[in-house]
Amino acid sequence: PNILQKMKPDDSLLVFIGPEGGIAEKELSLLKENGFIVISLGNRILRTETAPLFVMSAIVYEFELRKPLTE
């Protein structure tokens, strides 16, 4: 299961979107030290204006549109 599928109803979600040039290793370490679960889009590089739309689409799909296969 992905990170969204593991969430419980009372869990909160905070998304950090880095700059188009990437996030430095020191910044990644700081995020991890503060409880962030770091994920990657692989080789995809999104503009900072469109990355939130991508993330929100995934969240909406997971929590509102995804239906169990047994329906």
C-alpha positions as CSV (number, residue, x, y, z in Angstrom):
1,P,0.0,0.0,0.0
2,N,1.1,3.5,-0.6
3,I,1.4,6.2,2.1
4,L,-2.1,7.5,1.5
5,Q,-3.6,4.1,1.7
6,K,-2.0,3.6,5.1
7,M,-3.5,6.8,6.6
8,K,-6.3,6.6,9.2
9,P,-9.3,9.0,9.3
10,D,-7.8,11.2,12.1
11,D,-4.3,11.4,10.5
12,S,-3.2,14.8,9.2
13,L,-1.2,15.3,6.1
14,L,1.3,18.1,5.4
15,V,2.9,18.3,2.0
16,F,6.3,20.0,1.5
17,I,7.0,20.8,-2.2
18,G,10.5,21.8,-2.9
19,P,11.9,24.1,-5.5
20,E,12.2,23.2,-9.2
21,G,16.0,22.8,-8.7
22,G,15.6,20.1,-6.1
23,I,16.0,19.8,-2.4
24,A,19.5,19.6,-0.9
25,E,20.6,16.6,1.0
26,K,20.8,18.7,4.2
27,E,17.3,19.9,3.7
28,L,16.1,16.3,3.2
29,S,17.8,15.2,6.4
30,L,16.2,18.0,8.3
31,L,12.7,17.1,7.0
32,K,13.3,13.4,8.0
33,E,14.5,14.5,11.5
34,N,11.2,16.4,11.9
35,G,9.0,13.4,11.1
36,F,8.4,13.9,7.4
37,I,8.1,10.8,5.2
38,V,10.1,11.7,2.1
39,I,8.7,10.5,-1.2
40,S,9.9,11.2,-4.7
41,L,8.3,11.4,-8.2
42,G,11.3,9.7,-9.7
43,N,12.7,11.5,-12.7
44,R,9.7,13.8,-13.0
45,I,10.4,17.5,-12.5
46,L,7.3,19.6,-12.0
47,R,7.0,23.3,-11.9
48,T,6.3,24.7,-8.4
49,E,3.0,26.0,-9.7
50,T,1.8,22.6,-11.0
51,A,3.3,20.3,-8.3
52,P,0.5,21.1,-5.8
53,L,-2.1,20.2,-8.4
54,F,-0.5,16.9,-9.0
55,V,-0.4,16.1,-5.3
56,M,-3.9,17.2,-4.7
57,S,-5.1,15.1,-7.6
58,A,-3.5,12.0,-6.0
59,I,-5.0,12.8,-2.6
60,V,-8.5,13.4,-4.0
61,Y,-8.2,10.2,-6.0
62,E,-7.2,8.2,-3.0
63,F,-9.7,9.6,-0.5
64,E,-12.7,10.5,-2.6
65,L,-12.7,8.7,-6.0
66,R,-11.1,5.4,-5.4
67,K,-13.6,2.6,-5.0
68,P,-12.9,-0.9,-3.7
69,L,-12.6,-3.5,-6.4
70,T,-15.3,-5.6,-4.7
71,E,-18.1,-3.1,-5.5
